[in-house]
């Protein structure tokens, strides 16, 4: 999913996902987020890792716990779509496939930054 600066320019990408609701297991939250954001069902979820992400946004500190899963689209046609767009509140969001090599070579930025270590198997 595109990460934009305050001017609306894309500064990097993050995996699809969102907030876990109270009492909601992480895997269920991910299934819900994929449905809400992309209109797609996912299956075969496997937890890969859990990251603790400390960051600063607009001068304010942030702290999040990130559950990273592998998953499969139920409808294989979803893999042929190049982009998805959806509106969350008043914010237009863009999701597209980005080759992992672009994160590994630094031509694109991945958020959270620690996730890059899991793409190349160095963790």
Order of alpha helices (4+ residues) and beta strands (2+ residues): beta-beta-alpha-beta-beta-beta-beta-alpha-beta-alpha
